[in-house]
Amino acid sequence: MTDHPIIFSAPMIRALLEKRKTQTRRCPTTRWARIQLGDRLWVQEAWSREGRAQLGLGMRYYASASEADKEWFREEGWTWNSPAQMPRWASRLILIVTGTRLERLQDISEGDAKAEGIGPLRQDGRLENGLPESDGFADRWDTIHGAGAWDANPDVVVLTFAVYHSNIDSRR
């Protein structure tokens, strides 16, 4: 078992917190290709440990906060740090890898798109804009990786995981 940091965007942090996200796709760099069953991923997100002392607040993570909430915290003197600089001791989400595979990006199924946590969904299982989840995933992929990244249809490492709300060092 090995521990690895992993960065997620604000919408994906919300999906993890709500346990709607149980899968991620990553370009198959050496780092992601060596992930094995049982490995632990500690989630890095936007974070701060500053602010007005009288608020009685210490370490805070607001990658999952709304933009209005983030603005309020900025006005209160909080400074947000890049997820890449989030220290291990500040992690609050652990992902335990339960599956890995290599596949072409566009081979994603509707079930896998749902596991990617793209939502929110209407009652008929489609996204709020009426598109299937796989279309929402394609849009998200292009947003993260640049226009045309979906059309390139690269190989990706698919990681399936269980989500735990805990610090990486408090769970062995």
Salt bridges, closest charged atoms under 4 A:
ASP3 OD1 - ARG40 NE 2.82
ASP3 OD2 - ARG88 NH2 2.78
ASP3 OD2 - ARG172 NH1 3.89
GLU18 OE1 - ARG20 NE 2.57
ASP39 OD2 - HIS4 NE2 3.18
GLU45 OE2 - ARG92 NE 2.88
GLU67 OE2 - LYS70 NZ 3.49
GLU71 OE1 - ARG74 NH2 3.22
GLU76 OE1 - ARG52 NH1 2.94
GLU103 OE2 - ARG25 NH2 3.05
GLU103 OE1 - ARG101 NE 3.05
ASP112 OD2 - ARG25 NH2 3.26
ASP112 OD2 - ARG101 NH2 2.60
GLU116 OE1 - LYS21 NZ 2.81
GLU116 OE2 - ARG25 NH1 2.85
ASP124 OD2 - ARG122 NH2 2.68
ASP155 OD1 - ARG104 NH1 3.57
ASP169 OD1 - ARG88 NH2 2.76
ASP169 OD1 - ARG172 NH2 3.55
